[in-house]
Amino acid sequence: MKQKIRSVFGMLTAALLMLSGCEKKPDAPDIIGDFTITALDVGKADAFVLRTASHTVVVDAGNKGDGKDIEKFLASQNISKIDALIITHFDKDHVGGAARLVKRLEIGTVYLPDYRSDSDEYENFEEKMADAKLTPKICATGSHTDWVYDDVTFSLDAAEKTDYGKNEENDFSLSLYMQHGENTFLFAGDAEEDRQQEIMDYGYGGVTFLKFPYHGKYLPTTEAFLDHFKPQSTVVCCSEKEYAQEQTVAALKKRGISAYYTADGDVTIVSNGKELKITQ
């Protein structure tokens, strides 16, 4: 599959952001309610719904047919607007259902990484954004974006390079760091070795919860990544047929990390600002 970096402008923008002294950890607001994350069981694909007191964020949209499942879940929660839609990268198991969401729901801001894809799923998504007159926010190479919804801070970091070599798309994954009171969360897309190292270098330190990268694939950096962030719990997006690798399962057990696998059903994580309650 061919990818094309959008422009050198992204690199220049990233340099300006670095010069501006952008803070990695904005001050945390006072807690006003729960922060809920739902990991949907959509097979070996990512689809997450994040809900603050009054805002909804969707991180990735699974495969093409999964948009319907996301829409159904949102309807069950009486949600008709997605305030932020974040597509970490353009593999079909992350962008596939996005076109349906854009077509059928009100969308606030769409955040995308700084490259293009020629896949049918991506092109359909791009077409539906144009139809809806949605202009996405492209996260320029090396850029960092902060915002706050209610009592949750969101920090979105783009890949640091424009070329990661063969099969590079996973390493273009946006990473998302969030803070709700004393709890911190990291979503690492499908980051592989190079991108995982970049994320470790951001200076976020330990996290309470980790969305495990790349569907539970064990990589040379996996154990260093776990040791760096020291999550208390994690969700691995996988299916019964394509389950997390045995080495990954063993690495999580060895560290006493509570691991939940979407192959076993939806996972709901609720933060009250001090503790997490996780059910499946």
N, C-alpha and C positions, 0 to 999 in steps of 0.2 A: 504494500500500500504506500502511495506517495504522500508525503507531507511537505508543506511549504511554509516556511517562516513568514509571518505577515510583513515585517518590515524592519529595517535597521532602526527606525524611529523608536521601536520598543526598547532597544538597548540604550539609546540616548535618554529616554524617559527614566529608565532604571537608574542610570548614572545620576540624573538630577535628583531623584528620590533619595539616593544614598547621601548626596551632598546636603540635602535638607535636614538630615539628622532624624529621620522618621523613627519614632519609638516603636519597639517591638511589643511592649506590654502596656497598653493604655490603662489608666486607673480604673479599677473595677467599681461599677455603680452599686448602690445599696440594693439588697434583694427585695423584690416585691412579689415574687411568686415562683412557681416551679418552672424548670426548663426540661422539656421532654424530647427525647430522641427516639424515633422508631426506625429500626432496621427492618425493611420489608423482605420477606422470603420470596425472592425472585430468581432463585437458582444461583448459578455462578455469575452474578451481576450485582452492581451496587445501586441501591435506591433507598435514600434516607429522608425522612421528614423530621424537621426540627421545629419545635414550637416554644416560643417564649410567651410571656403573658399576653401579648397582643400581635405577634408577628409569626409568620411561617416561612421557613427556608427549606427548599428541597435541594439535596446534594446528590447529583447523578440520577439518572432516570431509567436504569436497567436496559433491557433489550427492547426491540420494537413493540412487542405485545405487552410490555410491562407498564406502559403509560396508562393503560386502562385500570390496572391494579392500583397505581398511585392515585389516580383520579377517584376511584371508588373509596380508597382509604380516606382521602381528604374530605369527601362528601360525608363519610361516617362521622367525621369530627366537625361537621358544619363549617368547613373551610372552603371558600370560593376564590380566595386570592392567595397567590404565592408572592410574598414580598421580595424574595431573592431566590433565583434559580442558579445554582452553581454546577457547571459541568466540568469535572476535574480534567478530563481529556476526552478524545473523540473515538475511543474504541466503541464498537457497537453495543457492548454490554454496559456502557455508561451513558451514551447519548441516545440510544435507540428509542426510548419512550418520550424524549423531550419534545418532539414535534407535536405529539398529541396534547401535551400539557399547554404548549404555547397556543395551539389552535383552540382549545376548549376552556381555558381558564385565564383569569386576569393575572398578569405577571408584572411585578414591579421592576426589578433589575435583574438582568442576566449577566453572569460573570463567566468569562471563557478564557482559556489559555491562549497564548500568542502564536498560534499556527493554524493551518487549515488542513482538512482531510478531503479525499475524493470518494469517501464511502457513501453509499446510498443513504444511510441513516443520518449522516452529518448534513448532506446536501438537502435532504427533506426538512431537517430541523432549520437550516438556514433559510430555506424557502418560506417556511411557516412563520419565522420571525419577521421576514420582509412583509408577508401578508398582514401580520398583526402590527406593522409599523413599530417594531421593537428594535432599538439599536443597542446591541450588547456592549457591556463594558469589557474591553479586551485588557487582560492583566498583562502588561508589557513584561518582556523578559527581565527578570531580576527585580520586579516591583513588589511592593508591600502595600496592602490596603486594609485600613481599619474602619470599622463602624460599630455602632451600638444599637441593639434592639432591646428596649426595656432594661433588664438587668444583666444582659449577656453581651460581652464584648466579642467581636469577630475579627480575626486577623487572617488575611488571605495572602499567601506567598506564591509567586510564580517561579517557574524553573529558572535557574541561573544561566543556562547556556542555550544556544540555538541549534546545537548539534550534539547528539549523544551517540552517534554511530548507528549501526544496524539495529533494526527493530526498536527505534528510539521513542516511539510514541508514549510508552508508559512513563518515561522520565520527564515528559512535559507536564506531568500531573501537577495541578494546583494543590497546595497543602492548606488546610484550614485548621487554625488554632482558636479555641474558644475558652472563655472564662466565665463561670457563674459562681460568684462567691468564692469559696475555697476550692471548688472543683474546676478542673481544667480538662480539655478535650482536644484530641488531635485526630484529624482525618488526613490520611496520607495517600489517597487515590490508589494508583497502581505503581507507586514509586519503586524502582529497582535500585541497584547498588549506588549508582552515581547520585540519583535524586535523594535516596535515603541519607547519604552522607551530607548533602546540602541541607536537608531538614534538620539533621543533628547539629549543624553549625549555626542555626538561627538563634540559639541562646534561650530557647523556651524552657529548658530543664525538664523536670519530671512532670507527668500528666496523670490525672486520675483515670482517664478512659482513653483508649486507643482504638480507632477503626483500623484494623490490621491491614497493611498494604498488600495488594496483588493477590487477593483471594486465598491467602494462606500459603503461598509459595515460599519455600525455604531458600534463602539467598545467602551468599557469603557475609552479608551485612546484617542478617536477621538478628542474631544474638546480640551484636553490638547495639543495634537499634533498640531492642528491648531493654538492655542494660542502661542505655542512656536515658530513656523516657520513663522506665520503671512504672508502667501502668498497673493499676490495681485490677482492672478488668479490660476486656477487649471483645470486639465482635469481628468474626471472620465471615465474609460473604462467600459462600460456597454452596455446592449442591451435593446430594448423596452420591451422584455419579462422579463428580469432580470435587472431591472433598479436600480440605487442607492437607498438605503433605505431612507425613508421619513425623518428620524432623521438627516441623513447626509445632505440632501438637505436643511433642515431647519437650520442646524448648519452653513453651508456655507453662506446662505442668511443673517443670523443674524450678521455675521462678515463682510458683504459687499464684500465677495470674489467673483470675476467673475468666474463662473463655467461653463464649457463646457462638454457636455456628448457625447461620441462617438456614442451613439444610434441615435443621430441627424446628424451623418456624420463625415467625416474626419475633423480634427482640425489642422490648421497651425499656428505655433507661430514663429514670426520673431523678433529677437533681433538685434538692431543696436549698442548695447553696452550701451545705455542709456535708451531706451524705448522698450516696447514690442508692437507688432502689432499682434492681434489674429483674425483669420477669420475662419468661418465654413460654 
